[in-house]
């Protein structure tokens, strides 16, 4: 355990540091978002029980291998927070999760079905070069077996990170691709190189390893809810700020 907790720091010092590091806005927005969540939960009668908090606290203790109460207290002291602070943080996270479920759980399946194609995925390799001539040459060389797609990416791609990964982009959602690029990729066939296509980034060659059909897995279910909840929070925060600005203008 460190001795930081023994040194008193004025709240103003914390605020000034956040200002100097250009992080005050981020903290300010987080506080307002938390306020939105608490107000919305209260309006809907959503609460968190002591049992739910204790269950989540136990999960965290297991993850951090805090086997004894003294271990937990030592960890909290090291983080400069009290057990009450920790409990309130858990309450905030659980309340946020429960509110998101109440607001959007009933919409997830319909949203998924309506946008099913957008949740299709592809294991994708890509080469981007800045010359149409080079792109065509590489395409024919790969097709003729003169060079592998991966070797071509390692040598010619304009992006150093992608060169090191031999063109590997990973598992990519359809919605993460530009619409015209998505159309080209998802019309392709596994293990075939797609002929060059142009974008503002350059000339692209694609290799599809595998298509992954869209399924409403638990992870994707939560992903959809999180996205809906994030958008809702942004809208509510904007409304709060506009209301505050209007109130201030009327007062003046």
N, C-alpha and C positions, 0 to 999 in steps of 0.2 A: 504494500500500500504506500502511495506517495504522501507527501505532506502538504499538498496544494490546499487541502481543505482548511489548513491552519492559518492560511494567509488570507486576510480580508481584502476583497476587491469591491470597490464601489460599483453599483449598477451603471452609473454613468460611464465608467471605464469600459464596460462590456459594450454599451451602445456605441461609444466612440470608436472602438475597435471594429465593430461591424460596419460602421460608416466608412472608415478608412479602407477596409477590405472590400467595399462595395457589396456587402452581403445583407445590409439592413433591410432592403426591399424584400428580399427572399424571406427573411424571418417575419417581417410585417405581414406579407401575404399568407404565410403559413398560419399565423395567429388569426387572421380574418377568416381563412378557410375553416379553421377549427371552430370559430364562432358560428359560422354558417351551419356546420354539422350539428353542433349542440342545439341550436335553435330549431333546426328542421326535425331533429330527433325528438325534442321536447314537444313540438307541435303534433307529432304523430304518436306520442306516448311510448316511444322506444326507450327502453332502459337496459342497463347492464347489471346483472346480479353479482353478488359477492362470490358465488360459486363459479361463475364464468371467469371472473378476474383471477381467482385462485387457480383454476385449471390452466389458464394461459401463463400465469406466473410459474407454475410447475413445469410447463413445457420449456420455458426459457431457462429455468434452472437445470433441466436435463441437458439442453443444448450446450450450456456453458459448463456442465459438469460441476455444478455447485451442490455438493451432496449434503452439506451441513448448513444450518441457519447462519453460523458464523461466517461461512464462505460467502453466502449471499450478502450479508451485511458488509463484509469486506469489499466485495465487488461494487456494491452501491456507493460506499464511501469513496472508493477509487474513482468512480464516475462523478463524484461531487453531487450526488442526489440522495434524498432520503427515501425510506420505504414508501412514504406517502407519495412522493414525486413519481416513483416507479409505478405505483398503483394507478395514479392518474394518467400516466402515459399509456398503460395497458387499457384503461377504460376508454381513452380517446380512440385507440386503434380498433378496439372491439365495436365501439359505437359507430365508427366510420364504416366498418365492414357490414354491420347489421343494417344500417341505414341504406347502404347500397343494395343489399338484398331486398329490402322492403320496397324500394323504389323501382328496381329494374328486373328482379328475378323472373317475373311473369312475362317479360318482353324478350328474354334471351332466345328462346326457341324460335319464335316467329322471326326475329331479326336474323338469326342464323339461316333459316330456311329461305328468307327473301334475298339474302346476300351470299348464298352458299358458295357460289363460284369464287367470290372474293377471298374465301378462306382456304381455297386450294393452295397447296404448296409444291415447291419443286426443289430438288437438290441440284444446285446450279453451279456451273463453272463458266467463267467469262473472260474474254480478252478484249481490251479496248486499246486501239491504236489511233493515231491522228492522221493516218493516210489511207485513203480508199484503195490505192494501188497495193499497199502492204497488206491490207485486210484481205483483198482478193487473193493475193499470192499465198498468204498463210492458209486460207480456206482450201485452195487447191492442193497445197502441200500436205495438209492434214488428211484430206480426202484420199490422196494418192499414197498415203503411208510414209511420206518422206520425213515427216516430223510428227511427234505426238502433240495433241492439243496442250497437254500439261507443260511440255518442254517449250512450245511456242509461247505460252503465257509467261513462263519463267524468264524468257529472253526479251520478249517484245512488249509486254503490257506497259502502259504509260504510268501505272500506279505501282510504287515500290512494294507496298503491303501485299497487293494481289500477286505481284511477281513472286514474292517469297512463298506464297501459298499455291503457286502454280495455277492461278486462276480461280481457286475455290471461293465461291461466294457464300456457301452454306445452304441452309434450308430457308427458302424465301417464300413469303406469302405473295399471292397474286397482287393483292392491294398495295404491296410495298414497291411494285414495279410501275414505271410509267405506263399508262394505258396502251400506247402503241407497242412498247416493248413487251408488255404482258401478252398481248395478242399474238405476237410473233413466237414467244417462248412456249406458250401453252398450245400452240398449233404444231409444235415440233414433236419429235419422237425420242424416246429414251435412247441413249448411246449414239445419237447422231448429232453432227455439227450443223448448226443453223448458219446459213449463208449471211454475209455481212449486212448489217443494217445501221443506219446513221441516226445519231442523236446529237444534242448540243455538246455532249462529252467527247464524241469522236465516233469511230466506226467499231461496232460490236461484233464479236463472234461468240456464240453460246454453245455450250455442250450440256445437255440434260442427262443427269445420271438417273433420276427417278422422279416420277410424279407421286405426290402424296395426296390422296383424296381428302376432301373436307369432311371432318367428323366433329361432332359436338362432344369433345372430351371434357372431363372436369377442368383441365387447365384452360381450354379454349372458352368454356362457359365463364370461368372467372375473368378471363381476359376481356370478354365482351362486356361483362358487368363493370369491370374497372374502367374501361374506355367510356362507357355511358355515364358512369358516376363522375369521372374526371370532367367530361364536357358539361355535365349538370352543375358541378361545383364552379366551373369558370363562369357560367351564365349567372348563377346566384351571386357570385362575388361581384360581377359587373353590375348587377341590379343594386346590390348593397352600396357600392361606391357611387353609383348615379343618384341614388336616393339621398345619400349623405351630401353630395355636391349640391343637389337641389335644395335641401334643407338649409345648408349654409348660405346659399345665394338668397333665399327668402329672408333669412335672419338679417342679412346686410342690406 
